[in-house]
Amino acid sequence: MRYRPGEDPATSTTASSTEAALVLTLGLVIGIVPTWLGIRGEQRWLAIGSAGLIVASIATMVWLERS
């Protein structure tokens, strides 16, 4: 990532917990719908990939709560 001259990378802004929760919740919704469609349409690649997104979102939520 590039920074402007005189900008300190250590003081840059980060995502708030509300923004992180919104993105992770959106990841869950985006994961659940294609998982259901993949199972219903017998498309294993879609079901497995979407289930991976669900697992990653839940794992990240748990990790953020503990830190």
Backbone atoms as SQL, in Angstrom:
CREATE TABLE atoms (id INTEGER PRIMARY KEY, chain TEXT, resi INTEGER, resn TEXT, atom TEXT, x REAL, y REAL, z REAL);
INSERT INTO atoms VALUES
  (1, 'A', 1, 'MET', 'N', 0.849, -1.164, 0.000),
  (2, 'A', 1, 'MET', 'CA', 0.000, 0.000, 0.000),
  (3, 'A', 1, 'MET', 'C', 0.898, 1.230, 0.000),
  (4, 'A', 2, 'ARG', 'N', 0.521, 2.220, -0.746),
  (5, 'A', 2, 'ARG', 'CA', 1.319, 3.436, -0.837),
  (6, 'A', 2, 'ARG', 'C', 0.709, 4.513, 0.045),
  (7, 'A', 3, 'TYR', 'N', 1.565, 5.282, 0.643),
  (8, 'A', 3, 'TYR', 'CA', 1.136, 6.379, 1.505),
  (9, 'A', 3, 'TYR', 'C', 1.604, 7.689, 0.898),
  (10, 'A', 4, 'ARG', 'N', 0.887, 8.741, 1.182),
  (11, 'A', 4, 'ARG', 'CA', 1.268, 10.062, 0.701),
  (12, 'A', 4, 'ARG', 'C', 2.497, 10.546, 1.465),
  (13, 'A', 5, 'PRO', 'N', 3.261, 11.425, 0.870),
  (14, 'A', 5, 'PRO', 'CA', 4.435, 11.958, 1.573),
  (15, 'A', 5, 'PRO', 'C', 4.018, 12.646, 2.879),
  (16, 'A', 6, 'GLY', 'N', 4.699, 12.311, 3.939),
  (17, 'A', 6, 'GLY', 'CA', 4.403, 12.905, 5.240),
  (18, 'A', 6, 'GLY', 'C', 3.344, 12.158, 6.031),
  (19, 'A', 7, 'GLU', 'N', 2.727, 11.162, 5.442),
  (20, 'A', 7, 'GLU', 'CA', 1.695, 10.388, 6.133),
  (21, 'A', 7, 'GLU', 'C', 2.351, 9.233, 6.881),
  (22, 'A', 8, 'ASP', 'N', 1.966, 9.067, 8.134),
  (23, 'A', 8, 'ASP', 'CA', 2.537, 8.010, 8.965),
  (24, 'A', 8, 'ASP', 'C', 1.659, 6.765, 8.878),
  (25, 'A', 9, 'PRO', 'N', 2.179, 5.632, 8.372),
  (26, 'A', 9, 'PRO', 'CA', 1.365, 4.419, 8.261),
  (27, 'A', 9, 'PRO', 'C', 0.863, 3.908, 9.604),
  (28, 'A', 10, 'ALA', 'N', 1.581, 4.214, 10.679),
  (29, 'A', 10, 'ALA', 'CA', 1.174, 3.719, 11.998),
  (30, 'A', 10, 'ALA', 'C', -0.085, 4.410, 12.499),
  (31, 'A', 11, 'THR', 'N', -0.410, 5.589, 11.982),
  (32, 'A', 11, 'THR', 'CA', -1.585, 6.318, 12.445),
  (33, 'A', 11, 'THR', 'C', -2.750, 6.232, 11.461),
  (34, 'A', 12, 'SER', 'N', -2.654, 5.366, 10.479),
  (35, 'A', 12, 'SER', 'CA', -3.738, 5.249, 9.504),
  (36, 'A', 12, 'SER', 'C', -4.971, 4.646, 10.167),
  (37, 'A', 13, 'THR', 'N', -6.120, 4.939, 9.606),
  (38, 'A', 13, 'THR', 'CA', -7.370, 4.458, 10.183),
  (39, 'A', 13, 'THR', 'C', -7.604, 2.998, 9.825),
  (40, 'A', 14, 'THR', 'N', -8.286, 2.292, 10.699),
  (41, 'A', 14, 'THR', 'CA', -8.655, 0.904, 10.452),
  (42, 'A', 14, 'THR', 'C', -10.176, 0.785, 10.510),
  (43, 'A', 15, 'ALA', 'N', -10.672, -0.349, 10.105),
  (44, 'A', 15, 'ALA', 'CA', -12.114, -0.569, 10.110),
  (45, 'A', 15, 'ALA', 'C', -12.618, -0.675, 11.545),
  (46, 'A', 16, 'SER', 'N', -13.777, -0.102, 11.785),
  (47, 'A', 16, 'SER', 'CA', -14.371, -0.197, 13.112),
  (48, 'A', 16, 'SER', 'C', -15.009, -1.567, 13.286),
  (49, 'A', 17, 'SER', 'N', -15.372, -1.886, 14.502),
  (50, 'A', 17, 'SER', 'CA', -15.986, -3.182, 14.759),
  (51, 'A', 17, 'SER', 'C', -17.358, -3.282, 14.086),
  (52, 'A', 18, 'THR', 'N', -18.046, -2.158, 13.945),
  (53, 'A', 18, 'THR', 'CA', -19.349, -2.169, 13.268),
  (54, 'A', 18, 'THR', 'C', -19.181, -2.492, 11.786),
  (55, 'A', 19, 'GLU', 'N', -18.183, -1.904, 11.171),
  (56, 'A', 19, 'GLU', 'CA', -17.927, -2.178, 9.755),
  (57, 'A', 19, 'GLU', 'C', -17.527, -3.630, 9.546),
  (58, 'A', 20, 'ALA', 'N', -16.691, -4.144, 10.439),
  (59, 'A', 20, 'ALA', 'CA', -16.261, -5.538, 10.335),
  (60, 'A', 20, 'ALA', 'C', -17.451, -6.481, 10.496),
  (61, 'A', 21, 'ALA', 'N', -18.333, -6.180, 11.462),
  (62, 'A', 21, 'ALA', 'CA', -19.513, -7.019, 11.669),
  (63, 'A', 21, 'ALA', 'C', -20.423, -6.999, 10.447),
  (64, 'A', 22, 'LEU', 'N', -20.562, -5.845, 9.827),
  (65, 'A', 22, 'LEU', 'CA', -21.402, -5.732, 8.628),
  (66, 'A', 22, 'LEU', 'C', -20.832, -6.563, 7.478),
  (67, 'A', 23, 'VAL', 'N', -19.523, -6.465, 7.267),
  (68, 'A', 23, 'VAL', 'CA', -18.892, -7.204, 6.183),
  (69, 'A', 23, 'VAL', 'C', -18.982, -8.714, 6.434),
  (70, 'A', 24, 'LEU', 'N', -18.759, -9.140, 7.675),
  (71, 'A', 24, 'LEU', 'CA', -18.815, -10.566, 7.986),
  (72, 'A', 24, 'LEU', 'C', -20.242, -11.099, 7.898),
  (73, 'A', 25, 'THR', 'N', -21.222, -10.306, 8.300),
  (74, 'A', 25, 'THR', 'CA', -22.619, -10.717, 8.161),
  (75, 'A', 25, 'THR', 'C', -22.991, -10.825, 6.686),
  (76, 'A', 26, 'LEU', 'N', -22.531, -9.891, 5.903),
  (77, 'A', 26, 'LEU', 'CA', -22.774, -9.955, 4.462),
  (78, 'A', 26, 'LEU', 'C', -22.118, -11.197, 3.860),
  (79, 'A', 27, 'GLY', 'N', -20.928, -11.536, 4.343),
  (80, 'A', 27, 'GLY', 'CA', -20.256, -12.755, 3.894),
  (81, 'A', 27, 'GLY', 'C', -21.051, -14.002, 4.230),
  (82, 'A', 28, 'LEU', 'N', -21.683, -13.999, 5.400),
  (83, 'A', 28, 'LEU', 'CA', -22.526, -15.139, 5.773),
  (84, 'A', 28, 'LEU', 'C', -23.724, -15.267, 4.837),
  (85, 'A', 29, 'VAL', 'N', -24.386, -14.152, 4.571),
  (86, 'A', 29, 'VAL', 'CA', -25.561, -14.185, 3.688),
  (87, 'A', 29, 'VAL', 'C', -25.147, -14.618, 2.279),
  (88, 'A', 30, 'ILE', 'N', -24.042, -14.057, 1.796),
  (89, 'A', 30, 'ILE', 'CA', -23.559, -14.415, 0.460),
  (90, 'A', 30, 'ILE', 'C', -23.121, -15.875, 0.430),
  (91, 'A', 31, 'GLY', 'N', -22.701, -16.420, 1.556),
  (92, 'A', 31, 'GLY', 'CA', -22.314, -17.828, 1.613),
  (93, 'A', 31, 'GLY', 'C', -23.490, -18.775, 1.727),
  (94, 'A', 32, 'ILE', 'N', -24.508, -18.384, 2.477),
  (95, 'A', 32, 'ILE', 'CA', -25.649, -19.271, 2.719),
  (96, 'A', 32, 'ILE', 'C', -26.471, -19.496, 1.448),
  (97, 'A', 33, 'VAL', 'N', -26.747, -18.437, 0.728),
  (98, 'A', 33, 'VAL', 'CA', -27.598, -18.558, -0.468),
  (99, 'A', 33, 'VAL', 'C', -26.956, -19.468, -1.529),
  (100, 'A', 34, 'PRO', 'N', -25.701, -19.247, -1.923),
  (101, 'A', 34, 'PRO', 'CA', -25.119, -20.159, -2.919),
  (102, 'A', 34, 'PRO', 'C', -24.926, -21.586, -2.400),
  (103, 'A', 35, 'THR', 'N', -24.717, -21.745, -1.082),
  (104, 'A', 35, 'THR', 'CA', -24.615, -23.104, -0.542),
  (105, 'A', 35, 'THR', 'C', -25.931, -23.835, -0.756),
  (106, 'A', 36, 'TRP', 'N', -27.017, -23.184, -0.434),
  (107, 'A', 36, 'TRP', 'CA', -28.343, -23.773, -0.626),
  (108, 'A', 36, 'TRP', 'C', -28.589, -24.066, -2.115),
  (109, 'A', 37, 'LEU', 'N', -28.227, -23.112, -2.973),
  (110, 'A', 37, 'LEU', 'CA', -28.421, -23.336, -4.409),
  (111, 'A', 37, 'LEU', 'C', -27.531, -24.464, -4.926),
  (112, 'A', 38, 'GLY', 'N', -26.306, -24.553, -4.404),
  (113, 'A', 38, 'GLY', 'CA', -25.402, -25.616, -4.829),
  (114, 'A', 38, 'GLY', 'C', -25.893, -26.984, -4.416),
  (115, 'A', 39, 'ILE', 'N', -26.430, -27.080, -3.213),
  (116, 'A', 39, 'ILE', 'CA', -26.966, -28.368, -2.750),
  (117, 'A', 39, 'ILE', 'C', -28.208, -28.735, -3.557),
  (118, 'A', 40, 'ARG', 'N', -29.068, -27.763, -3.746),
  (119, 'A', 40, 'ARG', 'CA', -30.312, -28.028, -4.475),
  (120, 'A', 40, 'ARG', 'C', -30.050, -28.370, -5.947),
  (121, 'A', 41, 'GLY', 'N', -29.082, -27.693, -6.545),
  (122, 'A', 41, 'GLY', 'CA', -28.778, -27.928, -7.957),
  (123, 'A', 41, 'GLY', 'C', -27.715, -28.985, -8.181),
  (124, 'A', 42, 'GLU', 'N', -27.293, -29.651, -7.113),
  (125, 'A', 42, 'GLU', 'CA', -26.276, -30.710, -7.185),
  (126, 'A', 42, 'GLU', 'C', -24.979, -30.212, -7.813),
  (127, 'A', 43, 'GLN', 'N', -24.572, -29.018, -7.439),
  (128, 'A', 43, 'GLN', 'CA', -23.309, -28.437, -7.894),
  (129, 'A', 43, 'GLN', 'C', -22.360, -28.402, -6.699),
  (130, 'A', 44, 'ARG', 'N', -21.531, -29.440, -6.585),
  (131, 'A', 44, 'ARG', 'CA', -20.674, -29.568, -5.405),
  (132, 'A', 44, 'ARG', 'C', -19.679, -28.435, -5.276),
  (133, 'A', 45, 'TRP', 'N', -19.118, -27.966, -6.386),
  (134, 'A', 45, 'TRP', 'CA', -18.120, -26.906, -6.328),
  (135, 'A', 45, 'TRP', 'C', -18.719, -25.645, -5.716),
  (136, 'A', 46, 'LEU', 'N', -19.956, -25.349, -6.040),
  (137, 'A', 46, 'LEU', 'CA', -20.616, -24.160, -5.505),
  (138, 'A', 46, 'LEU', 'C', -20.920, -24.331, -4.030),
  (139, 'A', 47, 'ALA', 'N', -21.421, -25.490, -3.652),
  (140, 'A', 47, 'ALA', 'CA', -21.749, -25.747, -2.247),
  (141, 'A', 47, 'ALA', 'C', -20.494, -25.735, -1.372),
  (142, 'A', 48, 'ILE', 'N', -19.416, -26.349, -1.841),
  (143, 'A', 48, 'ILE', 'CA', -18.187, -26.422, -1.050),
  (144, 'A', 48, 'ILE', 'C', -17.533, -25.048, -0.933),
  (145, 'A', 49, 'GLY', 'N', -17.459, -24.317, -2.022),
  (146, 'A', 49, 'GLY', 'CA', -16.855, -22.981, -1.990),
  (147, 'A', 49, 'GLY', 'C', -17.627, -22.023, -1.108),
  (148, 'A', 50, 'SER', 'N', -18.935, -22.075, -1.187),
  (149, 'A', 50, 'SER', 'CA', -19.773, -21.199, -0.369),
  (150, 'A', 50, 'SER', 'C', -19.727, -21.602, 1.096),
  (151, 'A', 51, 'ALA', 'N', -19.661, -22.891, 1.364),
  (152, 'A', 51, 'ALA', 'CA', -19.529, -23.346, 2.753),
  (153, 'A', 51, 'ALA', 'C', -18.194, -22.875, 3.328),
  (154, 'A', 52, 'GLY', 'N', -17.165, -22.825, 2.511),
  (155, 'A', 52, 'GLY', 'CA', -15.880, -22.292, 2.955),
  (156, 'A', 52, 'GLY', 'C', -15.978, -20.827, 3.338),
  (157, 'A', 53, 'LEU', 'N', -16.773, -20.060, 2.600),
  (158, 'A', 53, 'LEU', 'CA', -16.990, -18.655, 2.941),
  (159, 'A', 53, 'LEU', 'C', -17.715, -18.525, 4.273),
  (160, 'A', 54, 'ILE', 'N', -18.675, -19.397, 4.523),
  (161, 'A', 54, 'ILE', 'CA', -19.393, -19.382, 5.791),
  (162, 'A', 54, 'ILE', 'C', -18.445, -19.690, 6.941),
  (163, 'A', 55, 'VAL', 'N', -17.627, -20.713, 6.777),
  (164, 'A', 55, 'VAL', 'CA', -16.668, -21.092, 7.825),
  (165, 'A', 55, 'VAL', 'C', -15.676, -19.956, 8.079),
  (166, 'A', 56, 'ALA', 'N', -15.181, -19.344, 7.019),
  (167, 'A', 56, 'ALA', 'CA', -14.223, -18.249, 7.167),
  (168, 'A', 56, 'ALA', 'C', -14.857, -17.051, 7.869),
  (169, 'A', 57, 'SER', 'N', -16.099, -16.732, 7.555),
  (170, 'A', 57, 'SER', 'CA', -16.780, -15.608, 8.200),
  (171, 'A', 57, 'SER', 'C', -16.995, -15.875, 9.686),
  (172, 'A', 58, 'ILE', 'N', -17.438, -17.072, 10.008),
  (173, 'A', 58, 'ILE', 'CA', -17.667, -17.406, 11.420),
  (174, 'A', 58, 'ILE', 'C', -16.349, -17.429, 12.187),
  (175, 'A', 59, 'ALA', 'N', -15.311, -17.993, 11.583),
  (176, 'A', 59, 'ALA', 'CA', -14.005, -18.043, 12.256),
  (177, 'A', 59, 'ALA', 'C', -13.462, -16.634, 12.496),
  (178, 'A', 60, 'THR', 'N', -13.645, -15.750, 11.539),
  (179, 'A', 60, 'THR', 'CA', -13.184, -14.378, 11.707),
  (180, 'A', 60, 'THR', 'C', -13.978, -13.660, 12.783),
  (181, 'A', 61, 'MET', 'N', -15.286, -13.890, 12.843),
  (182, 'A', 61, 'MET', 'CA', -16.107, -13.287, 13.897),
  (183, 'A', 61, 'MET', 'C', -15.630, -13.739, 15.268),
  (184, 'A', 62, 'VAL', 'N', -15.376, -15.029, 15.411),
  (185, 'A', 62, 'VAL', 'CA', -14.905, -15.556, 16.698),
  (186, 'A', 62, 'VAL', 'C', -13.548, -14.967, 17.043),
  (187, 'A', 63, 'TRP', 'N', -12.658, -14.888, 16.056),
  (188, 'A', 63, 'TRP', 'CA', -11.323, -14.354, 16.290),
  (189, 'A', 63, 'TRP', 'C', -11.378, -12.880, 16.706),
  (190, 'A', 64, 'LEU', 'N', -12.242, -12.090, 16.080),
  (191, 'A', 64, 'LEU', 'CA', -12.368, -10.676, 16.423),
  (192, 'A', 64, 'LEU', 'C', -12.970, -10.491, 17.817),
  (193, 'A', 65, 'GLU', 'N', -13.878, -11.360, 18.188),
  (194, 'A', 65, 'GLU', 'CA', -14.477, -11.261, 19.524),
  (195, 'A', 65, 'GLU', 'C', -13.456, -11.549, 20.619),
  (196, 'A', 66, 'ARG', 'N', -12.527, -12.451, 20.356),
  (197, 'A', 66, 'ARG', 'CA', -11.539, -12.840, 21.373),
  (198, 'A', 66, 'ARG', 'C', -10.397, -11.844, 21.468),
  (199, 'A', 67, 'SER', 'N', -10.197, -11.030, 20.443),
  (200, 'A', 67, 'SER', 'CA', -9.081, -10.092, 20.487),
  (201, 'A', 67, 'SER', 'C', -9.487, -8.724, 20.981);
